[in-house]
């Protein structure tokens, strides 16, 4: 099966017995199957890091994340209803990614804090903004984003949903 959004490249989908349904929001075309499994949200992800203490210090002081200690003195960073579990490079917990490595993540975090306030705080913390503010596409609409790196050189994008997208999601 091939699908093409106006003015875009051709997308090919391998289909099985599930029906493909499409819907569109401004600037975004989505395709969804009628698969019996429906994922509702992300609970956690794992960041493999060179230094758990450095990562904790960065994310708690720069992004205000909560430090969580759980089973076996493991560490995580909590925010909203999600968390980042932290694995020390070379001492990962099982099961783990096939090739765990630090610095390979590219994450977008949503905040209601105005980006001017975020940028000023990053400057105070000595964190260099690599790009932004720039317009991007988020999961539910347009966002304005700042990009910077954490101690492992993961790319961190902090974004505000633009007004129309924010009103549509509430």
N, C-alpha and C positions, 0 to 999 in steps of 0.2 A: 504494500500500500504506500502511496506517495501523497504527501500533503504539501501545499505551498501557501504561505502567507503572502499577501500582496507585496510585491517588490522584494521578496526574499528568496533565499536559495531553496532548493527542493529538499524536503525531509522525507526519508524513507522509514517506515515502521514495519517491523515484522509482527504480524498479528497471529493470534491464536483464536480461541473461541470467544474472547472478550470483545465487546463492542467498544469502539473508540468514540468518545464524545468530545466535541470541541466547544469552547466558549472564548469570548474575547472581552478584554477590558481595554481602555485607552492605551495604545502603544504596546499591548501585550496580547499574544495569542496563546492559549493553553489547550492542551490535549490531555484527556483523562480517559482511562479505560473503565469498564464496569467490573473490574476485578473484585472478587469477594473480600479481599484484604484491604483495609483502609487505615493508613497511618494517620494518627491524629496530631502528633507533635514530637519534637525532639526532647528527650529526657536529659541526656548527657552526651558528651563526646570526650575523647581522650586526647590530651596534648602530651606528647613525649617531649621532655625538656632536658636541657643540660644541667640545670640547677633548680630543684623544686623551691628552695628558699628565695632565690632571685625572682622566680616566676610569681610566687606568692606576693612578694614585696611589690612587684610591678603592678599586677592586676588589682591588688587591694588598694594601693595608694593612687594609682593613675586612673583606674576605672571603678573604684569603690566596691569591688566584689568582696563577698563574705568568704572568709577562710573556713572550710569545713574539714574536720578530722573524723574519719570513719574507720570501720573494720581494719584492724592491723596497723593503726597509725597512718593509714593512707590519707592523702590530702586531695582536696577539691576546692574549686572556686565557684561559689554560688551567686546567681543573679536571677531575678524573676523566679520562674519555676524550672530553671535549667541549671546545669552545672558543667564545669570542665573538670574531669578527673585528671590528675597529674601523674604521669609515669616518669620516673627518673631514667634517662637514657642508659641502656645497658642493664637495667634492673626492672624491666617491665613486668607487670602482672600477667598471668595467663588467664584466659587466652588473650592474645595480643594481635596487632596488625602484623601482616607477613613481614614487612620491612620497616619497623618503627624507626623514625628519624625525627630529629628536632628541626624546626624551621621550615616545615613543609606545609603549614596550614595557611589558609586565606579565609578569614572570618569576617562576617559583617554583623555588628552588634547595633541594635536600635536603642536610642535614648530619647527621652523627652526633654533633656537638658539642651538648651540652645547651643548650636555648634560654636558660636562665638565664645561662650563660657567654656566649652570643652577645649577649644583652641588655646584660650588663655591658661587653663589648668595644665594642658600639655606643656606649654612653654615654661611654666613655673616648675614642672617636674623634669625639665630638661629633655623632653621627648620631641624629636624633630618631626614635623608634619611633612610627609613626602608629596602629598597631593591634596588639593581641596581648599575650600569647599567646591565640590563638583556635583553635577546632577547625574544620578544613576537610576537604575530600575531595581526596586526591591521586590520582595515576594508578593506584596499586595498593592504595589503602586510606586510612584516616583519618590525618590529619596534624594536628600542632599547629604554628601559624605565627606569625611576627612579620612585620610590614610596615613598610617604610621606603623612602626615595627615594634614588636616586643623584644625582650632580651635574647630570644632564640632566632630573631629575624622573621618570625611569622608576620604576615601582612594582616594588620588589623584595620578594619573599616568601621568607623563609628558614624551612624547616620540618624537623621531625623526624617520621618515621613513628611512629605509635603502636605500642605493643608487639605487638599482634596482627598488624598489617600488616607490621611489621618481621620477625616470625618467619615469616610466610607467604612473604616474598620471598627468604629465604635458603635 
